[in-house]
Amino acid sequence: MAAMSKPTRPDLAEQLREAIRASGLTMYRLSQESGVHRSQLSRFMVGQRDLSLAMADKLCRVLGLSFTACEPAAGDGPPPARKPARKPLGKRKEK
């Protein structure tokens, strides 16, 4: 029996690029309305740079899109618990 693969979603960056193209807005206007510098937008559009989540959120707002940074896939449980941070070695000297 063959294993079923999970359906894949388009990459967030590619979804955003497509929405920008479909919007018909110029890079100048999108930059003005979103507050994201025009050179950052241009480099993002040609794949030379990534956007921070904050920048992606600003663009989504201008484009009328909702932005969810993380959402669990249906049927997936919570992520595994992380190990607590290691305690620093040695003691702090008090002044």
Protein Blocks (a to p, Z undefined) as FASTA:
>chain_A
ZZddddddddfklmmmmmmmmnopafklmmmmnopafklmmmmmnopaccdfklmmmmmm
mnopacdfbacdehiacddddddddddedjdddZZ
